[in-house]
Amino acid sequence: MNTAVIIAGGKGTRMGERGRRVPKALLPIAGKPLLEYQLNLLKSHGFKNVFILTNHLGEHIEKFCGNGSRFGLSIRCLSEDLPLGTAGAVKSAEKHLTTDFLVLYGDELMQVDLKRLLAFHARQKVKHKTLVGTLAVHPNDHPMDSNLVEMSSDNLILSFLTKPHSPELWFRNLVSTPLYVLTPKIFEYIPEGTHADFGRDVFPNTLRTQKNSFVAYFTPEYIKDIGTPERLREVNRDVRSGRFGKMSLQHKRPAIFLDRDGVINKEVGNLHHPQDFELLPDVAKAIQSINASDYFAVVISNQPVVAKGLCSFDDVLHIHKKMETLLGREGAKLDGIYFCPHHPDKGFKGENKKYKIACDCRKPKTGMLERAVKELNIDVKKSYFVGDSLRDAETAGNARVPFVGVKTGYGCKDIDVASTKNRIPITLKKDLLRAVNFILRK
């Protein structure tokens, strides 16, 4: 794939006077127009042809881009006579888009490994013959005012949850981003000459018409819009500090691995009902601090309640929806959640025999952690594990990452520090917030 489309016709009304004078795609970030970051990203991932769809102040964008040769690209600007929305704008370029193509919006700064995205899309096309597109989704710190998706365990998008969201809704923090890989099939679902937006109109309507039409590509990478003065200041800070440059999955980043029960939520013993899930004090604040650092926040949790027959696999997922919702309401997000539903001991009444196996993911084995390392390109040597039990400490030891214990939950009371200190270095802190602060200071 070598063709990309940048939708850059927005008026920037939330930017005030600045948006009336300069198109959002040309707003400066650390001294360089946003559009230049996007073009450099495309060039570095092998794209050759770029169509930029313009409207408001489009002549400035055309002048800036020229024919694209100075960026090592072939660029063509296509101007709308009337604004037709994001999907309507792409529809106007249909004759140029005869093979799969990438779509991104001109008011988004992103640091994404596009090769991973394209490889994922190619695999999904083989798996799902009716695929219309791959939509990138990510966790963010304001999911309550974002459009969300629900997806199946094999990445199929089941529904679109448009904002505003009901206070009673528990959701996964899967925010729909303006980054898509679309097939030419999409044009069958975009009305001709009519105002239509992808997120509000075309994607939901397509899904109602054709099941298995979209898959979600989960990424914790940097994707932020610059549509308000505050968000523009934020991305400027991220670029100037160097944080932005590290946020692609092309670059290794460390993680703080977190046990769930007793570390994030109150320990109740075999938790299997969402109503029993309750965040511990200051947990959201602790995870916010991880989010603001270079570390991933990744949950690694044994959930033998599935094998014990106390609840289903999907019930655990629903509990995790509540966890992500409660964290999201407080401006915190998790970059990955991995849990083991297995338990090796058989022969109990009500057990789910399917999950009564000796696996490689149940802590203190490191299968979950290894999967996270592979999927998120984690730098294990700089990572930490936070837990509340000997099992967590042994997992950290087996993975060769430092362990920080907390006094919440089981409080690490089953750990004999004197007998394990040579094998598993242990630091004890009062709770997750203090554990995270300790790690970040180091």
C-alpha positions as CSV (number, residue, x, y, z in Angstrom):
1,M,0.0,0.0,0.0
2,N,1.4,3.4,-0.9
3,T,-1.5,5.8,-1.0
4,A,-2.8,8.0,1.9
5,V,-5.5,10.5,2.2
6,I,-5.4,13.5,4.6
7,I,-8.7,15.2,5.4
8,A,-7.8,18.8,6.0
9,G,-10.9,20.8,5.3
10,G,-11.9,21.7,8.9
11,K,-12.6,25.3,9.9
12,G,-10.9,25.3,13.3
13,T,-13.8,27.2,14.9
14,R,-12.6,26.1,18.4
15,M,-9.2,27.8,17.8
16,G,-10.7,31.3,17.7
17,E,-9.0,34.0,15.7
18,R,-6.0,31.7,14.9
19,G,-8.3,29.2,13.3
20,R,-9.8,31.9,11.0
21,R,-6.3,32.8,9.7
22,V,-4.5,29.5,9.5
23,P,-5.9,26.1,8.6
24,K,-5.5,23.6,11.4
25,A,-3.2,21.4,9.3
26,L,-0.7,24.2,9.2
27,L,-0.8,25.2,12.9
28,P,2.8,25.2,14.2
29,I,4.0,22.6,16.7
30,A,7.4,23.2,18.1
31,G,8.1,25.5,15.1
32,K,6.9,23.1,12.4
33,P,3.5,22.8,10.8
34,L,1.4,19.9,11.9
35,L,1.0,18.7,8.3
36,E,4.8,18.4,8.0
37,Y,4.8,15.8,10.8
38,Q,2.1,13.8,9.0
39,L,3.9,13.9,5.7
40,N,7.2,12.9,7.3
41,L,5.4,10.0,9.0
42,L,4.0,8.8,5.7
43,K,7.3,9.1,3.9
44,S,9.1,7.1,6.6
45,H,6.6,4.3,6.2
46,G,7.0,3.9,2.5
47,F,4.0,5.9,1.2
48,K,4.4,7.6,-2.1
49,N,1.1,9.2,-3.1
50,V,-0.8,11.6,-0.8
51,F,-4.2,13.2,-1.5
52,I,-5.0,16.2,0.7
53,L,-8.7,17.1,0.8
54,T,-9.1,20.8,1.5
55,N,-11.8,23.4,1.9
56,H,-11.3,26.2,4.5
57,L,-8.1,28.1,3.6
58,G,-7.1,25.3,1.3
59,E,-5.0,27.6,-0.8
60,H,-2.5,27.9,2.1
61,I,-2.2,24.1,2.2
62,E,-1.7,23.9,-1.6
63,K,1.1,26.5,-1.4
64,F,2.8,24.8,1.5
65,C,2.8,21.3,-0.2
66,G,3.4,22.1,-3.8
67,N,3.7,18.9,-5.7
68,G,5.2,17.2,-2.7
69,S,8.7,16.7,-4.1
70,R,10.4,18.5,-1.2
71,F,8.9,15.9,1.1
72,G,9.9,13.0,-1.2
73,L,6.2,12.4,-2.0
74,S,3.7,12.9,-4.8
75,I,1.1,15.2,-3.3
76,R,-2.2,16.3,-4.9
77,C,-4.6,18.7,-3.2
78,L,-8.3,18.3,-4.0
79,S,-10.6,21.1,-2.9
80,E,-14.3,20.7,-2.1
81,D,-16.7,23.4,-3.5
82,L,-19.0,22.6,-0.5
83,P,-18.0,20.9,2.7
84,L,-19.4,17.4,2.6
85,G,-18.0,16.0,5.9
86,T,-15.2,13.5,6.3
87,A,-16.7,10.7,4.3
88,G,-18.2,13.0,1.7
89,A,-14.7,14.5,1.1
90,V,-13.2,11.1,0.6
91,K,-16.1,10.1,-1.7
92,S,-15.1,13.0,-4.0
93,A,-11.7,11.4,-4.5
94,E,-13.1,8.0,-5.3
95,K,-11.7,7.8,-8.8
96,H,-8.2,8.2,-7.5
97,L,-8.6,5.5,-4.8
98,T,-8.9,2.1,-6.6
99,T,-6.9,0.1,-4.0
100,D,-6.7,0.0,-0.2
101,F,-5.7,3.4,1.2
102,L,-4.8,5.0,4.5
103,V,-6.9,7.9,5.9
104,L,-5.9,10.4,8.6
105,Y,-7.2,13.7,9.7
106,G,-5.3,17.0,9.3
107,D,-5.8,18.1,12.9
108,E,-4.2,15.0,14.5
109,L,-0.6,14.7,15.6
110,M,0.4,11.1,15.7
111,Q,3.4,8.9,16.3
112,V,2.3,5.5,15.0
113,D,4.1,2.4,13.6
114,L,2.1,2.4,10.3
115,K,3.8,-0.8,9.2
116,R,2.3,-2.7,12.1
117,L,-1.2,-1.3,11.2
118,L,-0.9,-2.2,7.6
119,A,0.3,-5.7,8.4
120,F,-2.6,-6.2,10.8
121,H,-5.0,-5.0,8.1
122,A,-3.6,-7.5,5.6
123,R,-4.0,-10.4,8.0
124,Q,-7.6,-9.4,8.7
125,K,-8.5,-9.2,5.0
126,V,-7.5,-12.8,4.7
127,K,-9.5,-13.8,7.7
128,H,-12.6,-11.7,7.0
129,K,-13.6,-11.7,3.4
130,T,-16.3,-9.0,3.9
131,L,-13.8,-6.5,5.5
132,V,-14.4,-2.9,4.5
133,G,-11.8,-1.3,6.7
134,T,-9.5,-1.4,9.8
135,L,-10.1,1.3,12.3
136,A,-7.4,2.3,14.8
137,V,-8.6,2.5,18.4
138,H,-6.7,3.5,21.5
139,P,-7.2,4.3,25.2
140,N,-7.3,7.9,26.2
141,D,-7.7,10.0,29.3
142,H,-11.1,11.5,28.4
143,P,-13.2,8.5,27.1
144,M,-16.4,10.0,28.4
145,D,-16.4,12.7,25.7
146,S,-15.0,10.4,23.0
147,N,-16.6,8.0,20.5
148,L,-16.0,4.4,21.5
149,V,-16.2,1.0,19.9
150,E,-17.1,-2.4,21.2
151,M,-15.1,-5.2,19.7
152,S,-15.0,-9.0,19.9
153,S,-12.1,-11.1,21.0
154,D,-11.0,-11.6,17.4
155,N,-11.0,-7.8,16.8
156,L,-14.3,-7.5,14.9
157,I,-16.1,-4.2,15.7
158,L,-19.5,-5.1,17.2
159,S,-20.9,-1.6,17.7
160,F,-20.1,2.1,17.7
161,L,-20.8,4.0,21.0
162,T,-21.2,7.7,20.1
163,K,-20.9,10.4,22.7
164,P,-22.5,11.4,25.0
165,H,-22.4,8.2,27.0
166,S,-24.9,7.1,29.6
167,P,-23.6,7.3,33.2
168,E,-24.8,3.7,33.6
169,L,-22.6,2.4,30.8
170,W,-19.5,0.3,31.5
171,F,-17.2,0.4,28.6
172,R,-13.7,-0.6,27.4
173,N,-11.6,2.4,26.8
174,L,-11.4,1.9,23.1
175,V,-11.6,5.3,21.6
176,S,-12.2,5.5,17.8
177,T,-9.3,7.5,16.3
178,P,-9.2,9.3,13.0
179,L,-6.8,6.7,11.5
180,Y,-8.2,4.1,9.1
181,V,-7.2,1.7,6.5
182,L,-10.1,1.4,4.0
183,T,-10.8,-0.7,1.0
184,P,-12.6,0.6,-2.1
185,K,-15.7,-1.2,-0.8
186,I,-16.3,1.8,1.5
187,F,-17.5,3.8,-1.5
188,E,-20.6,1.6,-1.7
189,Y,-21.7,3.0,1.6
190,I,-21.0,6.7,1.1
191,P,-23.9,8.6,-0.5
192,E,-23.0,10.7,-3.5
193,G,-23.0,14.5,-3.0
194,T,-24.4,14.3,0.5
195,H,-22.8,15.5,3.7
196,A,-21.6,12.5,5.7
197,D,-19.1,11.8,8.4
198,F,-17.3,8.5,8.9
199,G,-17.8,8.1,12.6
200,R,-21.4,9.5,12.9
201,D,-22.9,8.2,9.7
202,V,-21.0,5.9,7.4
203,F,-19.3,3.4,9.8
204,P,-22.4,2.7,11.9
205,N,-24.7,2.5,8.8
206,T,-22.2,0.1,7.1
207,L,-22.1,-2.1,10.1
208,R,-25.8,-2.3,10.2
209,T,-25.9,-3.4,6.6
210,Q,-22.9,-5.7,6.5
211,K,-21.7,-7.7,9.5
212,N,-18.0,-8.2,9.9
213,S,-17.3,-5.1,7.9
214,F,-14.8,-3.5,10.3
215,V,-12.0,-4.6,12.6
216,A,-10.4,-2.6,15.4
217,Y,-6.6,-2.2,15.6
218,F,-5.7,-1.5,19.2
219,T,-2.7,0.7,19.7
220,P,-1.5,2.7,22.8
221,E,0.6,5.0,20.5
222,Y,0.5,8.8,20.4
223,I,-2.6,10.1,18.6
224,K,-3.9,13.5,19.7
225,D,-6.0,16.2,18.1
226,I,-5.0,19.8,18.3
227,G,-8.5,21.2,17.9
228,T,-8.4,23.5,21.0
229,P,-5.8,25.9,22.3
230,E,-5.2,23.7,25.3
231,R,-4.6,20.6,23.3
232,L,-2.3,22.5,21.0
233,R,-0.3,23.6,24.0
234,E,-0.2,20.0,25.2
235,V,1.2,18.6,22.0
236,N,3.7,21.4,21.8
237,R,4.9,20.4,25.3
238,D,5.1,16.7,24.3
239,V,7.2,17.5,21.2
240,R,9.5,19.9,22.9
241,S,10.2,17.6,25.8
242,G,11.0,14.7,23.5
243,R,8.2,12.5,24.8
244,F,6.4,12.5,21.4
245,G,9.3,11.0,19.6
246,K,9.3,7.9,21.9
247,M,5.6,7.0,21.5
248,S,5.7,4.8,18.4
249,L,5.7,1.0,18.9
250,Q,8.8,1.2,16.7
251,H,10.6,2.3,19.9
252,K,10.9,0.2,23.0
253,R,9.4,1.6,26.1
254,P,9.3,0.3,29.7
255,A,6.2,-0.8,31.5
256,I,4.9,-0.8,35.0
257,F,3.2,-4.2,35.3
258,L,0.3,-4.1,37.8
259,D,-1.5,-6.9,39.6
260,R,-5.2,-6.2,39.7
261,D,-6.9,-7.4,42.9
262,G,-5.5,-5.7,46.0
263,V,-3.4,-3.3,44.0
264,I,-6.0,-1.5,41.8
265,N,-9.2,-2.6,43.4
266,K,-10.2,-3.8,46.9
267,E,-9.4,-7.4,47.5
268,V,-12.7,-9.3,48.2
269,G,-11.6,-12.8,47.4
270,N,-12.7,-14.5,44.1
271,L,-14.2,-11.3,42.8
272,H,-16.7,-12.3,40.1
273,H,-19.5,-9.7,40.2
274,P,-19.0,-6.1,38.8
275,Q,-20.8,-4.6,41.7
276,D,-18.0,-5.9,44.0
277,F,-15.3,-4.1,42.0
278,E,-14.2,-0.9,43.8
279,L,-11.1,1.2,43.1
280,L,-8.7,1.7,45.9
281,P,-8.0,5.3,47.0
282,D,-5.5,7.2,44.8
283,V,-5.3,4.4,42.2
284,A,-6.5,6.7,39.3
285,K,-4.0,9.3,40.4
286,A,-1.2,6.7,40.4
287,I,-2.1,5.5,36.9
288,Q,-2.4,9.1,35.7
289,S,1.3,9.5,36.8
290,I,2.2,6.4,34.8
291,N,0.3,7.8,31.8
292,A,2.3,11.1,32.0
293,S,5.6,9.2,32.0
294,D,7.4,7.1,29.4
295,Y,6.0,3.9,31.0
296,F,3.1,1.8,29.8
297,A,0.5,0.9,32.4
298,V,-0.2,-2.9,32.0
299,V,-2.4,-5.1,34.1
300,I,-1.2,-8.7,34.6
301,S,-3.8,-10.7,36.6
302,N,-4.7,-14.3,37.5
303,Q,-8.5,-14.7,37.3
304,P,-9.1,-18.4,38.2
305,V,-12.8,-17.5,38.9
306,V,-13.4,-18.6,35.3
307,A,-11.9,-22.0,35.8
308,K,-13.7,-22.4,39.2
309,G,-17.0,-21.8,37.5
310,L,-17.9,-18.7,39.5
311,C,-18.3,-16.6,36.3
312,S,-17.7,-16.7,32.6
313,F,-14.8,-15.4,30.6
314,D,-17.1,-12.6,29.3
315,D,-18.0,-11.7,32.9
316,V,-14.4,-10.9,33.6
317,L,-14.3,-8.7,30.5
318,H,-17.4,-6.9,31.9
319,I,-15.6,-6.4,35.2
320,H,-12.7,-4.9,33.3
321,K,-15.1,-2.6,31.5
322,K,-16.1,-1.2,34.9
323,M,-12.4,-0.8,35.8
324,E,-11.6,1.1,32.7
325,T,-14.8,3.2,33.0
326,L,-14.0,4.2,36.6
327,L,-10.4,5.0,35.7
328,G,-11.5,6.9,32.6
329,R,-13.8,9.1,34.6
330,E,-10.8,10.2,36.6
331,G,-8.6,10.8,33.6
332,A,-6.5,7.6,33.8
333,K,-6.1,4.8,31.2
334,L,-4.5,1.4,30.9
335,D,-2.4,0.5,27.9
336,G,-3.0,-3.2,28.2
337,I,-5.0,-5.7,30.3
338,Y,-3.9,-9.4,30.3
339,F,-5.6,-12.0,32.5
340,C,-5.3,-15.8,32.9
341,P,-8.6,-17.6,33.3
342,H,-7.0,-21.0,34.1
343,H,-6.5,-23.0,37.3
344,P,-4.6,-26.3,37.4
345,D,-6.4,-28.1,40.2
346,K,-9.2,-30.3,39.0
347,G,-12.1,-32.3,40.5
348,F,-14.2,-29.5,42.2
349,K,-18.0,-29.1,42.0
350,G,-19.1,-26.5,39.5
351,E,-15.6,-26.1,37.9
352,N,-15.3,-25.2,34.2
353,K,-13.2,-28.1,32.9
354,K,-12.2,-26.1,29.7
355,Y,-10.1,-23.9,31.9
356,K,-8.8,-26.4,34.3
357,I,-5.4,-26.8,32.7
358,A,-1.7,-26.2,33.6
359,C,-0.9,-23.2,31.3
360,D,2.1,-20.9,30.7
361,C,0.2,-17.7,31.5
362,R,-0.8,-18.2,35.2
363,K,1.4,-16.3,37.5
364,P,4.1,-16.9,38.7
365,K,4.7,-18.1,35.1
366,T,5.4,-15.2,32.7
367,G,3.2,-16.0,29.7
368,M,1.0,-12.9,30.1
369,L,4.0,-10.6,30.6
370,E,5.8,-12.1,27.6
371,R,2.7,-11.5,25.4
372,A,2.5,-7.9,26.6
373,V,6.2,-7.4,25.8
374,K,5.8,-8.7,22.3
375,E,2.6,-6.8,21.5
376,L,3.7,-3.5,23.0
377,N,7.5,-3.7,22.3
378,I,8.3,-3.3,26.0
379,D,11.8,-2.7,27.3
380,V,11.8,-5.4,30.0
381,K,15.2,-4.2,31.4
382,K,13.7,-0.9,32.5
383,S,10.3,-2.2,33.6
384,Y,8.9,-2.9,37.1
385,F,6.2,-5.1,38.6
386,V,3.8,-3.9,41.4
387,G,1.9,-6.5,43.3
388,D,0.6,-7.5,46.8
389,S,1.7,-11.2,47.1
390,L,4.5,-13.7,46.9
391,R,3.1,-14.9,43.6
392,D,3.6,-11.4,42.1
393,A,7.1,-11.2,43.5
394,E,7.9,-14.6,42.0
395,T,6.5,-13.5,38.6
396,A,8.8,-10.4,38.8
397,G,11.7,-12.6,39.7
398,N,11.0,-15.0,36.8
399,A,10.7,-12.1,34.4
400,R,13.8,-10.5,35.9
401,V,12.2,-7.2,36.6
402,P,12.3,-5.3,40.0
403,F,9.4,-5.9,42.3
404,V,7.6,-3.2,44.3
405,G,5.1,-4.6,46.8
406,V,2.2,-2.7,48.2
407,K,0.6,-3.1,51.7
408,T,-3.0,-3.0,50.3
409,G,-4.8,-6.2,49.4
410,Y,-2.8,-9.2,50.7
411,G,-0.1,-6.7,51.7
412,C,2.7,-9.0,50.7
413,K,2.3,-10.7,54.1
414,D,3.1,-14.1,52.5
415,I,6.6,-12.9,51.6
416,D,9.4,-13.6,53.9
417,V,11.7,-10.7,52.9
418,A,14.7,-12.1,54.8
419,S,14.5,-15.4,52.9
420,T,13.8,-14.0,49.5
421,K,15.8,-10.8,49.3
422,N,18.8,-12.4,47.6
423,R,16.6,-14.0,44.9
424,I,13.8,-11.4,44.5
425,P,14.8,-7.8,45.5
426,I,11.7,-6.4,47.3
427,T,10.7,-2.8,48.0
428,L,7.5,-2.3,50.1
429,K,5.3,0.8,49.8
430,K,2.0,1.7,51.4
431,D,-0.1,1.7,48.2
432,L,0.0,2.0,44.4
433,L,0.5,5.8,44.4
434,R,3.5,5.6,46.6
435,A,4.9,2.6,44.6
436,V,4.5,4.5,41.3
437,N,6.1,7.6,42.8
438,F,9.0,5.5,44.0
439,I,9.5,4.0,40.5
440,L,9.2,7.3,38.7
441,R,11.8,9.0,41.0
442,K,14.2,6.2,40.3
